[in-house]
Every structure is written in C-alpha cells, then in structure tokens.
C-alpha cells in the first residue's frame, strides 16, 4: 500500500523515477573527442555486434555476418541470415553462437556445432540482445523484449516496456532456465568469474545489475547513467568496457512522462522523427534538431537536446567509471553498440556512423 502511495506521490511531484533530471557528464565522463580520433578499419552499413574468433574480427551488419581481413583491408560475408542478426558470442574453444531475430540461435563450431534453438521453454526466441558462453555447453543470453523485435527498441522504451529477461541455455539438452524477468530491456551481459556473478546492463533503467552465477536476487551495481547502456566486455585492467548507444536528455525524460503525447506521436509520426533516443541524427530536416547555433529557414535556433551521441565508458573492478571516449553532438561516430578490447586496441562498432573503429589504448597510457 505504501509503495503504491509513494509511486503516486513521486508521479505527482515529478521526483524519483518520474523526475526529468539527467546526471551531468563530469569527472571520468567529462566530454572529449577521442572517438572522433579513432581509426576507421571498415565502413559498412550499421555494424552492430563484434567478436573475435580465432583472433579475427567477426561482426554483424543487418542480415549478414562478416569477417574482416585487416591486412587486406576488406570484409567478406561468411553467413547470410533470413532476418537481422542481433547478437554474437564466442566460446573459449572458438564456437560461435549467432542469434537471428524471430528465428533463434545457431551454433557453429565446437562440440555442439549444428545445434539450433527456436524457443526458450514455451517462449519463442526473439529480440536476443546479448549473449555470453559460461562454458562450452552453456550459453547465457538477454532477451530485450517479448513485445517488440530488436528493431522496435524505441517503441519499447516509449511504452515503458518491462518484458525483458535473462536465460541460461543448456546446449546439450536444449533446456532453458529463466534467471530473471521483468527487466526494462537487458542489453548487455558479462560473466565476472572472479566474483561469481553475471553483470547485466538494463537500458531503460539506465543501470547495471548483477546476479549470482547460479541465479538469485539481483543487486544494483551502478545507476542513473547519463545514457542508455548496451553491451559489456572485459577490460584488461580488470574491469569492463560499457557501450552507451544513445544519450538521455531532459526533453526525452519529459516525453516519457507524457502518455497522451507519446501515444499520439507514435500513431501519427514516422519513427525516425520521434522525440526519442536515436543512433544517428542530422539525416533529415524533418527530425528534431540537436546541438546549438543551428539555422533553419533563415532563423538561428537556440540549443536543442541531443538525440544521438557516441560514448564508451571503462569501469574498474568495482564498476565505477574511470575514463570515457566520446563523439559529441557535432560528431558522427554515434550509436556505439559493441566495444571489445584485444592486444591494446579497443574495437568499436558505430551503428549510427556506419563504421568499425579501433583506438590505440597504449598510446593513452593504459
């Protein structure tokens, strides 16, 4: 009863989950232009997932899975799917798991090569956002939403979706176990073996949570992030890299409180013009502006909140931010969905900028 009363009071006063405030980017999150200084290793439409298999970068782009030959400077298609590839994972023995939206998960290589999974219990396998092997026979995975496909992530946010879940999948038997449900778009997963926990990014709650490896009660690790978190990967310094695929703003926080407006906007306006987070901006004059000193129809406009941004955060072993790489509103390397470190280089997919990037960490004293 008190919880319901408190929720109603927060909604009336505009505080708690109903506040429109956004934390400032300062300290370790102070804006810079490091992403704009990163090296382009491939230009391709909307690269999303990136993993290393046998030391070579493998990444998804829409329906295709590509392998990158960096020395030759070219990419080759190694798998063509019927629908969008939404998540990848590689095991220690180099088995590759591929999640295809609305189709399921397929395993290539290793002891379970050729296995495919189309359901999780009685639930169709769809909107898999991230995966990780805990061992050669066990795959952990995030389902972002059961309401919408992966391409409908903006609609899931605007409808306050909480149908996400995290699962353990036994590749030998096909048995699936739900570890946690009722999540607001889980979008990244990392196995922290040292602490026997699974770390999950929960996008619409703007936070990271952890679960015991064998399942149990969730614990909040970091909250009130300045953007919407995506995938996680290990850092060589004992922490983790976190991709933040879109920024928060007071305007979007306000729109999330206005149900009548949101419903009308989604019904009457094309999705690319919604007041909502985006992977890229400044594509059309019809979309909401972002940035400052913009001129439209001969009139100089005031500053407008950002809808897209590029942000990567390094976290230490306690999951505190220690440094970050940015591409600000005026930049073009936005929508960073995957960040992976290998041999002193940071590899990133800029889904909004249509690029795969590398950044030399050793040159920055890492």
C-alpha positions in Angstrom: 0.0 0.0 0.0 2.8 2.4 0.9 4.6 1.5 -2.3 1.6 2.5 -4.4 1.1 5.7 -2.4 4.8 6.6 -2.8 4.7 5.9 -6.6 1.7 8.1 -7.0 3.3 10.9 -4.9 6.5 10.7 -7.0 4.5 10.9 -10.2 2.6 14.0 -8.9 5.8 15.7 -7.7 8.0 14.7 -10.6 10.6 13.0 -8.5 12.3 9.5 -8.3 11.5 7.6 -11.5 9.3 10.4 -12.6 12.0 13.1 -12.5 13.2 14.8 -15.7 16.7 15.4 -14.4 19.7 13.9 -16.1 23.1 13.4 -14.4 25.9 15.7 -15.8 28.8 14.2 -17.6 31.8 15.2 -15.5 34.8 13.6 -13.8 35.6 10.4 -15.7 32.7 11.1 -18.0 33.8 14.6 -19.0 33.2 15.0 -22.8 36.1 14.7 -25.2 36.6 13.9 -28.9 38.5 10.6 -28.6 36.0 8.6 -30.6 36.4 11.1 -33.5 40.2 10.4 -33.3 39.7 6.7 -33.6 40.9 4.9 -36.7 38.4 3.6 -39.3 39.1 0.0 -40.2 35.9 -0.7 -42.1 32.9 1.3 -43.5 29.8 -0.8 -43.6 26.1 -0.2 -43.1 25.0 -0.4 -39.4 27.7 -2.7 -37.9 26.3 -4.0 -34.6 27.9 -7.0 -32.9 31.6 -7.6 -33.0 33.5 -10.6 -31.5 36.9 -12.2 -32.1 37.0 -15.8 -33.4 40.5 -17.3 -33.8 41.9 -13.9 -33.4 40.0 -12.4 -36.3 37.2 -9.8 -36.0 33.7 -11.1 -36.9 30.8 -8.7 -37.0 27.1 -8.4 -38.0 25.6 -5.9 -40.4 21.8 -6.4 -40.8 21.2 -9.9 -42.2 24.9 -10.6 -42.8 27.8 -11.9 -40.8 31.2 -10.5 -41.9 34.8 -11.4 -41.3 37.3 -8.7 -41.5 40.8 -9.2 -43.0 42.5 -6.1 -41.6 45.8 -6.6 -43.6 44.0 -6.9 -46.9 41.6 -4.1 -45.9 38.4 -5.9 -46.9 35.5 -7.8 -45.4 33.8 -11.0 -46.6 30.4 -12.3 -45.9 30.6 -15.6 -44.0 26.9 -16.1 -43.3 23.6 -14.8 -44.8 20.6 -14.9 -42.5 16.9 -14.5 -43.3 16.5 -11.8 -40.7 18.6 -9.4 -38.7 21.5 -10.8 -36.7 21.0 -9.4 -33.2 23.7 -11.0 -31.0 27.0 -12.9 -31.2 29.1 -14.9 -28.7 32.4 -16.9 -28.9 33.4 -19.6 -26.5 36.9 -20.4 -25.2 37.1 -23.2 -27.8 36.0 -20.7 -30.5 32.5 -22.0 -31.0 30.3 -19.2 -32.4 26.7 -18.5 -31.4 24.5 -16.4 -33.7 21.1 -15.0 -32.7 18.7 -14.2 -35.5 15.7 -12.0 -34.7 12.5 -14.1 -34.7 14.3 -17.2 -35.8 16.5 -18.4 -32.9 20.1 -19.2 -32.1 22.5 -21.4 -34.1 25.9 -22.8 -33.0 28.9 -23.0 -35.4 32.0 -24.9 -34.3 32.8 -26.8 -31.1 31.1 -29.8 -29.6 27.6 -28.5 -30.3 28.1 -27.3 -33.9 24.9 -27.5 -35.9 22.6 -27.2 -32.9 19.7 -24.6 -33.3 17.3 -23.3 -30.8 14.0 -21.6 -31.7 12.4 -21.4 -28.2 13.1 -20.7 -24.6 10.7 -23.0 -22.8 7.3 -22.0 -24.2 8.6 -18.7 -25.4 9.6 -18.0 -29.0 13.2 -16.9 -29.3 13.2 -13.3 -30.4 14.9 -10.0 -29.6 18.1 -11.5 -28.2 20.3 -8.5 -27.5 23.4 -10.1 -26.0 25.0 -13.5 -25.3 28.0 -15.0 -23.4 29.3 -18.5 -23.0 29.8 -19.5 -19.4 31.3 -22.8 -20.6 31.3 -24.8 -23.8 27.9 -26.3 -23.0 26.1 -23.3 -21.5 25.0 -20.0 -23.1 23.7 -17.0 -21.2 21.5 -14.6 -23.1 19.5 -11.5 -22.7 16.0 -11.1 -24.3 15.3 -7.4 -24.6 11.6 -7.6 -25.1 8.8 -10.0 -25.8 6.6 -7.2 -27.0 8.7 -6.0 -29.9 11.5 -7.1 -32.2 15.0 -5.7 -31.9 14.2 -3.0 -34.4 11.4 -1.8 -32.2 13.6 -0.7 -29.3 12.4 2.9 -29.4 8.8 1.8 -29.2 9.7 -0.5 -26.2 11.2 2.5 -24.4 8.3 4.8 -25.2 5.7 2.2 -23.9 7.7 1.7 -20.7 8.5 -1.9 -21.7 9.5 -4.3 -18.9 9.2 -7.7 -20.6 13.0 -8.4 -20.8 14.7 -11.4 -19.2 18.0 -13.3 -18.8 18.3 -17.0 -19.5 20.7 -19.9 -19.2 20.6 -22.3 -22.2 22.0 -25.8 -22.0 23.3 -26.5 -25.5 23.4 -30.3 -25.0 19.8 -30.8 -23.8 18.2 -27.6 -25.0 16.8 -26.9 -21.5 16.3 -23.2 -20.8 16.2 -21.7 -17.3 15.0 -18.1 -16.7 17.4 -16.4 -14.3 15.4 -13.1 -14.0 12.5 -11.5 -15.7 10.5 -8.2 -15.7 13.6 -6.3 -16.9 13.5 -3.0 -18.8 15.4 -4.1 -21.9 18.5 -6.0 -20.8 21.1 -5.2 -23.5 24.5 -6.4 -22.4 25.9 -9.4 -20.4 29.3 -10.0 -18.8 30.4 -13.0 -16.8 32.5 -11.8 -13.8 34.1 -15.2 -12.8 36.2 -13.6 -10.1 33.1 -12.6 -8.2 30.9 -15.5 -9.4 28.4 -13.1 -10.9 26.7 -12.1 -14.1 26.6 -8.4 -14.9 23.7 -7.1 -17.0 23.0 -3.7 -18.5 19.4 -2.7 -18.2 18.9 0.0 -20.8 15.6 1.7 -19.8 16.5 1.7 -16.1 19.9 3.3 -17.1 21.8 0.9 -14.8 23.9 -2.2 -14.4 22.8 -5.0 -12.1 24.4 -8.3 -11.1 23.1 -11.8 -10.4 24.9 -14.8 -8.8 26.2 -17.2 -11.5 23.7 -19.9 -10.3 20.8 -17.5 -10.2 19.4 -15.5 -7.3 18.5 -12.0 -6.2 19.6 -9.1 -8.4 21.9 -6.4 -7.0 22.3 -2.9 -8.4 25.9 -2.1 -9.3 25.6 1.4 -10.9 22.5 3.5 -11.6 21.5 6.8 -13.2 23.8 6.6 -16.1 23.8 9.6 -18.4 22.8 7.4 -21.4 21.2 4.1 -22.3 23.7 1.2 -21.8 24.3 -1.5 -24.3 26.9 -4.4 -24.4 29.6 -5.1 -21.9 33.1 -6.7 -22.4 36.1 -7.3 -20.2 38.8 -4.7 -19.8 42.5 -5.7 -19.5 42.7 -3.6 -16.3 40.3 -5.9 -14.5 37.1 -4.1 -15.1 34.7 -3.8 -18.1 34.0 -1.7 -21.1 30.5 -0.4 -21.5 28.9 0.8 -24.7 26.3 3.6 -24.3 24.3 3.6 -27.5 22.2 6.8 -27.0 22.2 9.8 -24.6 19.5 10.8 -22.1 18.1 14.4 -22.1 15.6 16.3 -20.1 13.3 16.6 -23.2 13.2 12.8 -23.6 12.7 12.3 -19.9 9.8 14.7 -20.0 8.2 12.9 -23.0 8.5 9.6 -21.2 6.1 11.1 -18.6 3.5 12.3 -21.1 1.5 9.2 -22.1 -1.1 11.0 -24.2 1.6 12.8 -26.2 3.6 9.7 -26.7 0.6 7.7 -28.0 -0.3 10.5 -30.4 3.4 10.8 -31.6 3.7 7.1 -32.2 0.4 6.9 -34.0 0.9 9.9 -36.3 4.6 10.5 -36.8 7.2 8.2 -38.6 9.6 6.6 -36.1 12.7 8.3 -37.4 11.1 11.7 -36.4 10.1 10.8 -32.9 11.4 12.7 -29.9 13.3 9.6 -28.7 16.9 8.5 -28.4 18.4 7.7 -31.8 21.5 6.0 -33.2 22.2 8.9 -35.6 21.0 12.5 -36.2 21.0 15.3 -38.7 19.9 13.0 -41.5 16.7 14.8 -42.4 15.4 18.4 -41.8 12.2 16.8 -40.5 13.7 15.2 -37.4 14.1 17.0 -34.1 17.2 19.2 -34.1 20.2 18.6 -31.8 23.1 20.9 -31.0 23.3 24.6 -30.9 23.6 27.6 -33.3 21.6 25.8 -36.0 19.9 27.7 -38.7 16.6 26.6 -40.2 14.6 28.6 -42.8 16.9 31.6 -42.2 16.3 31.6 -38.4 19.1 30.9 -35.9 17.8 28.4 -33.5 18.8 28.0 -29.8 20.4 24.9 -28.4 18.4 21.7 -28.8 18.9 18.5 -26.7 20.9 15.7 -28.3 19.2 12.6 -29.6 22.3 10.7 -30.6 25.8 10.6 -29.2 28.9 8.4 -29.1 30.0 7.2 -25.7 32.2 4.3 -24.3 32.9 4.0 -20.6 35.7 2.0 -18.9 34.7 0.7 -15.5 37.0 -0.6 -12.8 36.6 -3.9 -10.9 34.1 -2.1 -8.6 32.1 -0.9 -11.6 33.0 2.7 -11.2 33.7 4.8 -14.2 37.4 5.6 -14.6 37.6 7.0 -18.2 35.5 7.5 -21.3 35.6 8.1 -25.0 33.1 10.5 -26.7 31.8 11.7 -30.0 29.7 14.7 -29.2 26.5 16.1 -30.8 28.5 17.7 -33.6 30.4 14.4 -34.3 29.3 11.5 -36.4 30.5 8.4 -34.6 27.3 7.8 -32.7 25.4 4.7 -31.7 28.2 2.7 -30.2 26.7 -0.8 -29.6 29.7 -3.0 -29.1 33.2 -2.4 -27.5 35.8 -5.1 -27.4 39.5 -4.9 -26.3 42.3 -7.0 -27.9 46.0 -6.6 -27.7 46.0 -3.0 -26.6 43.4 -1.9 -29.1 39.8 -1.1 -28.5 37.4 -2.2 -31.3 34.0 -0.5 -31.5 31.0 -0.7 -33.8 29.4 2.7 -34.6 26.0 1.6 -35.8 24.9 5.2 -36.2 28.1 6.2 -38.1 28.3 3.1 -40.3 31.9 2.4 -39.2 34.1 -0.1 -37.3 36.7 1.8 -35.3 39.9 1.0 -33.4 41.5 3.1 -30.7 45.1 2.6 -29.5 44.9 2.3 -25.7 48.7 2.0 -25.3 49.1 5.5 -26.8 47.0 6.8 -23.9 49.0 5.2 -21.1 46.6 2.3 -20.5 
